[in-house]
């Protein structure tokens, strides 16, 4: 499990995002995955899981202080590329992420509820096995299945010596329903819930750094919510995903997750 992190999100027009990038480059360096790429960006794909009552969607819409999302994160459709089973948990304003990598060939087996075996895991680190098993436990508790494919281009800036700070720019965010466990990166007719706006995320551990504060003040940024899965579902329509009624989230069995 990673350390508790904080994330502040802002929506920017592209012209302002370029100015913010120039400011950030004085403190951080470009992530190696973006070097030499158009717009300094690399593709990110997520397959979000939810119940037919869209329980995790409604947790976010209702602003629950303690909530989580279940997603598969992948960057390529290559059979040799890993797929990460991720639990992104929010406790008050803190973000905690559990992540376990598996082989793409193992995804259908795991989504059917079977436990991982050593040959399925992308790493022998026991944290990967624990994260995947915890993911499957929560998946069963919600009766969650694949619901939406979310994709975007990410430009990331990192510190060369530590991970206390990280800044990302997410562009071309797109969403469409996907009810299978396919990790294909192709999309048929996606919606763009944020239009041409760029999502800026300032990520930090423990303390909001002074230079983050200076950045926000200099560009007069206004913090906002920018949940990609939720905005995608809202634009496409809840009924398209089976969300015909709002659940009583207080009765969700996954409440034990926060115990």
Order of alpha helices (4+ residues) and beta strands (2+ residues): beta-alpha-beta-beta-alpha-beta-beta-beta-alpha-alpha-beta-beta-beta-alpha-alpha
